[in-house]
Amino acid sequence: MARKDRCFIIMPFHKDFQVVWDAIKKAGKRFKYLTIDHSDTSIPSKGQLFQEIKEKIATASFVIADFSLDPRYRNCPNPNVMTEAGFALGKGNNPYIISRKPISPPSDWSQVKIADYNPKDPNLDDWFEKFFEKIMLEHEIDTQRAELRRNTQGEKLNWLISIVQELRSKAKETYEMGSWSVGSARFSPNSYSFSISSELPPSVDQTAFFIEVYCGVYFSEWDRRESPFRIKVRFLNENKKQIGNLENHEIKLSKSIEIIRNEQVWEAFEEKLDSLLPSHVSKLTPLANAMQVMPHVVDGLKCIQIPGSKLLKKGNWSNSGHMTTYCLEVDQSPILFFIDFQNWEEHSTPYWIKFQPHNPNGLNLQKFKGAIIENQIWNIPIEAKKSPEEIIKGYTSILVKIMSLYKPSTLTHSLGTQEQYSSEKTTPRQQNTEIISPPNNQE
């Protein structure tokens, strides 16, 4: 049997870090030639614990240290982690540093590259798998994946239940948008499944008004086919009565359920779903791709910080469902940034900033490409990009330009409060608007 390389983990062992440790263990088990090791300080040791830790660090193939702030130490990095990481550094086994945000390492470690992770990421184990793989390749360690066998009937059933729950979480992330909703996972006498449902526009079907899709494990059909996974589809009329027969689609797996990995099951489900769903909800359509990015943009808008300003209100969807507004306060004056669906196609972007200068005379409006003036209120578009990070960068860039053009006190209060806008159907294009185009020598 080939030798297994060992990764030693230095991290706080506390309930706040349990989800991280679980993800690390899960990711480590995916590699055939890697063992994950640590010394749990919560377990009493007969010998000298630090001596044991030093021996493990000195003989490890590589070391990973978590510098996340520990709530038990006034939100400073855990001192034991610092000590052990320093010992690893001294032994020449330079530790790879990870941390959740906010990242605040001691000054001696400030020049070290730190990989940040999100403890709330439902796919945190996948993040660690990629992180491990990168390190293993640096150390020329074989990254061949292990086959995790589910041998007993109990192991298979437990896994089937957990994978349906994971499939539902991924479906919510991927498909839950607009009127398309994902229901709870439920048991029936012969299945464990969840539903995805949506209204249908008239262009899809002239008789069906609704579609319901059931995804999950169907035990009663397992003995007749290789795979217990199914997608069942039914169409409903305006009274929510079923039209036609229930469609029953088997999910064919690339490997047996004894050894198949969770992500491979999701890939099989995703491929089948996209072949069955109407184009207006399939994630393969351009609209769906843009909608997938949008929730991350909204989360990012909540965190925008500009020197000299503060976030006044985080906002909600408007009653009309067309716009999300957030209000940034600059010297007690609001700047609104929002998402507007109504003229998305016409302007090639749903992302906008709205504000009104008190005295626009002599100001260089050409800095704002494609801006629209409506009743002296500026509506500035943010270019729609593929990643939420690029879109947030666009918002921040425009805000910086605004603050460089005006003293904060020159912004007016005429935009109103967020509540006033949340109940209105606000659009960036109205009658008597002026389009500002940039000069040829500017972007």
Secondary structure by P-SEA (a helix, b strand, c coil): ccbbbbbbbbccccccaaaaaaaaaaaaaccccbbbbbbcccccccccaaaaaaaaaaaccbbbbbccccccccccccaaaaaaaaaaaaaccccbbbbcccccccccccccbbbbbbccccaaaaaaaaaaaaaaaaaccccbbbbbccccaaaaaaaaaaaaaaaaaaaaaccccccbbbbcccccccccbbbbbbbbcccccccccbbbbbbccccccccccccccbbbbbbbcccccccccbbbbbbccccccccccaaaaaaaaaaaaaaccccccccccaaaaaaaaaaaaaaaaaacccccccccccccccccccbbbbbbbcccbbbbbbbbcccccccccccbbbbbbcccccccccccccccccccbbbbbccccccaaaaaaaaaaaaaaaaaaccccccccccccaaaaaaccccccccbbbbbbcccccc
